[in-house]
Amino acid sequence: MSNSEEQWAEDELPIVEQFFLKIASVLRSFAEVHNLHIEKYPKNGPQWSFIFRHPLGGLGKVDVRMKDDTRINIYTLWWKDDYDRQARDSVGMDNGSIGLDPEPLRCALENALKQVLEWQVKDLDLGGRDGCDWRRYWKTKHDFDSLTDKYPIPK
């Protein structure tokens, strides 16, 4: 762990974990009902991400991010990586903030997931090359494409 990661784990993580305890049952239930992978605190961020395979390829995600002591922001994202073009096409949206009350939160999560699942290929913004030669990490297109296989298909 780097110094900044250790510092985050000591200073921020306990606060963030305490915050998410308030809504953890709603979040876990949402993930279970829809067969979503939960990633807690990605990149030391105050959020939980719900990741899944999008029906049209690539990955979809609903992020629940701590805004302040009483609110969260919900973000949605769908991206498709193209090995041959070495580009990421994506569409995302900031769905605004909401309080921590269970029923409105559950409804907002359902709407966010529905939004991602309803996006079509025409909604994607075509990405340019990101400057990274993906072939350095994944020798074959098959290896690259199989990265999404570890994520669940949503219900």
C-alpha positions in Angstrom: 0.0 0.0 0.0 1.3 3.5 -0.9 1.4 6.2 1.7 -1.7 7.9 0.2 -3.6 4.6 0.3 -2.5 4.0 4.0 -3.5 7.6 4.8 -6.9 7.1 3.2 -7.4 3.8 5.0 -6.7 5.4 8.3 -8.4 8.7 7.9 -11.2 8.4 5.4 -12.2 4.8 5.2 -13.7 4.6 8.7 -15.9 7.6 7.9 -17.0 6.3 4.6 -17.7 2.8 5.9 -19.8 4.4 8.7 -21.8 6.3 6.1 -22.4 3.3 3.9 -23.6 1.2 6.9 -26.7 3.4 6.8 -27.7 2.2 3.3 -25.8 -1.1 3.0 -28.9 -3.3 3.3 -30.6 -1.4 0.5 -27.5 -1.5 -1.7 -26.8 -5.2 -1.1 -30.5 -6.1 -1.7 -30.4 -4.2 -5.0 -27.2 -6.1 -6.1 -28.7 -9.4 -5.1 -32.0 -8.9 -6.8 -30.4 -7.9 -10.0 -27.3 -10.1 -10.0 -24.8 -7.2 -9.9 -21.2 -7.3 -8.9 -20.4 -4.9 -6.0 -17.1 -3.0 -5.9 -16.7 -1.1 -2.7 -14.6 2.1 -2.6 -12.9 1.8 -6.0 -9.7 3.8 -6.2 -10.2 4.8 -2.6 -13.3 6.7 -3.5 -16.4 7.1 -1.2 -18.6 5.0 -3.4 -20.0 1.6 -4.2 -20.1 0.5 -7.8 -22.5 -2.0 -9.2 -21.0 -3.5 -12.4 -22.6 -5.9 -14.9 -22.5 -7.0 -18.5 -24.6 -4.8 -20.7 -26.9 -6.8 -23.1 -25.4 -5.0 -26.1 -21.8 -5.7 -25.1 -19.3 -4.0 -22.8 -20.0 -3.2 -19.2 -22.7 -1.2 -17.4 -22.3 0.5 -14.0 -24.3 2.3 -11.4 -22.2 4.3 -8.9 -23.5 5.4 -5.6 -21.2 8.1 -4.3 -21.3 9.8 -0.9 -22.1 13.5 -1.4 -22.2 14.6 2.2 -23.4 13.2 5.6 -27.0 12.9 4.4 -27.0 12.5 0.6 -25.6 10.4 -2.2 -25.1 11.0 -5.9 -26.0 8.3 -8.4 -24.1 8.1 -11.7 -24.7 5.7 -14.5 -22.3 4.5 -17.2 -22.0 2.1 -20.1 -18.8 1.5 -22.0 -17.6 -0.7 -24.8 -13.9 -1.2 -25.4 -12.8 -1.9 -28.9 -9.6 -3.8 -29.1 -8.9 -3.2 -32.8 -9.5 0.6 -32.5 -8.0 0.7 -29.1 -10.8 3.0 -28.1 -13.6 3.2 -25.5 -17.1 4.2 -26.5 -19.2 5.3 -23.6 -22.3 7.1 -22.4 -22.9 8.2 -18.8 -25.1 10.4 -16.8 -25.2 12.2 -13.4 -28.6 11.3 -12.0 -28.3 13.8 -9.2 -28.4 13.5 -5.5 -30.9 11.8 -3.2 -31.3 11.3 0.6 -30.7 8.1 2.4 -34.3 7.0 3.0 -34.7 3.4 1.9 -37.7 3.5 -0.5 -36.7 6.6 -2.5 -33.2 5.2 -2.7 -34.4 1.8 -3.9 -36.5 3.5 -6.5 -33.6 5.7 -7.7 -31.4 2.6 -8.0 -34.0 0.8 -10.0 -34.4 3.7 -12.3 -30.7 4.1 -12.8 -30.3 0.4 -13.7 -33.2 0.6 -16.1 -31.6 3.6 -17.7 -28.3 1.8 -18.4 -30.1 -1.3 -19.7 -32.2 0.8 -22.1 -29.2 2.7 -23.7 -28.6 1.7 -27.3 -25.4 1.6 -29.4 -26.5 4.9 -31.0 -26.3 6.5 -27.5 -22.5 5.8 -27.2 -20.0 8.6 -27.7 -17.3 7.2 -29.9 -14.0 7.3 -28.1 -10.7 8.1 -29.6 -7.5 6.2 -28.9 -6.5 6.7 -25.3 -2.8 6.5 -26.0 -2.4 3.0 -24.4 -1.6 0.1 -26.5 -3.9 -2.5 -25.0 -1.9 -5.3 -26.8 0.9 -4.8 -24.3 -1.4 -6.2 -21.6 -3.7 -8.5 -23.6 -2.0 -10.4 -26.4 -5.1 -11.5 -28.2 -8.5 -10.0 -28.9 -10.1 -13.1 -27.2 -8.2 -12.4 -24.0 -9.2 -8.8 -24.1 -12.9 -9.5 -24.8 -13.0 -12.1 -22.0 -12.4 -9.4 -19.4 -16.1 -8.7 -19.3 -16.9 -12.4 -18.7 -16.1 -12.2 -15.0 -19.1 -9.8 -14.5 -22.6 -11.0 -14.1 -25.5 -10.7 -16.5 -28.2 -8.6 -14.8 -31.7 -9.8 -14.0 
